[in-house]
Structure formats: C-alpha cells, structure tokens
Amino acid sequence: MEIPFLLIMLAISLALFFLSRAAVESIERHHYEQRTDLYRYIPIKEGDIVLLGDSITDGGCWEELFPGLPVKNRGINGDSTEGVLKRLDTILYRNPAAIFLLIGTNDLNWWSFHHDDDILETYEKILQTCMMVSPDTKVFVQSILPRKKKFAKHILSINERLKGLAKKYGDEYIDLFPHFATKDGELKPDFNNDHLHLMSNGYKMWVKILTPYIEKLVKS
C-alpha cells in the first residue's frame, strides 16, 4: 500500500510544481510585455549609453548610479539571449553611443536550458545585428556573472567563448567575473542574497568597473 501512496504524492507534487511554474511564467511574460511596451513609449535617443540585459541589469538604478549622464536601463527580468535579439532593433534604430550587454545567465536555468552552442549562436546574431544596423554604436560584451558554485565551470567556459566573439566583431570585452566571484567561483556573499541578483555592494562594484569606460565615452 505504501508504493501507490508514494506515487500519488509524487504525482501531486509534480502537478503543483508545473502549476507553480506556469504561474511564474505567466507573471514573467506579463512583466516582459509591460517593460517592452514602456521602452517603446520612452525610446532610446541618439548618443545614449544603454545597459541591456536581464533582471541583473534591470535591478540597477542606472540613472542614479551615473547621475547626469545619458544612461538608459534596458534590462528586463527573465530575459535571455533570444529575448534580447528580438527587441534589439528598438534600441539600435536610434543609434545609441554604446551598449553594455550582460545576458545569458537565464539560458542556463534547467527549465529553460539551452545548449552552449545555441546560446553562443544567438549571442553572435546579437553582435552581428549591432554591427549591421548601428555600426557606430560601441558594443561592450560583459562576462556572465557568477552564481552558485556548481555553475562556475560552465559560466567560465561560456565567458571564454564570449571573449572570442567580442574579438571577432571588434567589440570590447569586460571581464566582470573575477571581481564578483569567490575563489570557488561563487557569487560573493556580500554582493547578493539569492546566489544570483545583486545587492548594493554588487552594484557598487559594477559601477566602479564601468566608470572608466563610460567616462571615456562621454569625453569622446
């Protein structure tokens, strides 16, 4: 009698999981639509410096972190390389001065997992589109940030390939990973509270790294 009971409990657990996942995906989809619609209403201007990515970028108050500079936040919670590619034209058509790109960590989640070759193929399409649509826009490829220790080798492997892609298209590569990782390759505890998203110390470090690049852009 124990086996049928365990099977019933397993079936119930699986059903609850899929229902919960469906609810989360619905919330993420609605949020994505809300943000993309808002970004269409407030378009990029020529000469803007765009921070483009997922929730890690979305969580930064960039206009306040770089006060007085033409910085625009175009991060969206839950976004992926495919999502960035789909909305890239709305950013490039106004010829921004620069794009700081940080994307790819959501492609590693097991429920939406993509093979590394697929991730890099989409990433390359992003860089190709930037080059073709807005060749004067300076693109900065930022390495994927660390997460839990179990992701370290995988992320480092992808980052090495991102570095190669940046070189291939004449874009600048910014290696954020060593500034954010412990010696075990995990996101530093004082930079986060969930092994993924940044707290203020994390954004403080990020601003410190990006400041020389942005100052150079503004001067030029």
Secondary structure, DSSP 8 states (H G I E B T S, - for coil): -HHHHHHHHHHHHHHHHHHHHHHHHHHHHHHHHHHHHHHHHS---TT-EEEEESHHHHT--HHHHSTTS-EEEEE-TT--HHHHHHHSHHHHTT--SEEEEE--GGGGSGGG---HHHHHHHHHHHHHHHHHH-TTSEEEEE-----SGGGHHHHHHHHHHHHHHHHHTT-EEE--HHHHB-TTS-B-GGGBSSSSSB-HHHHHHHHHHHHHHHHHHHH-
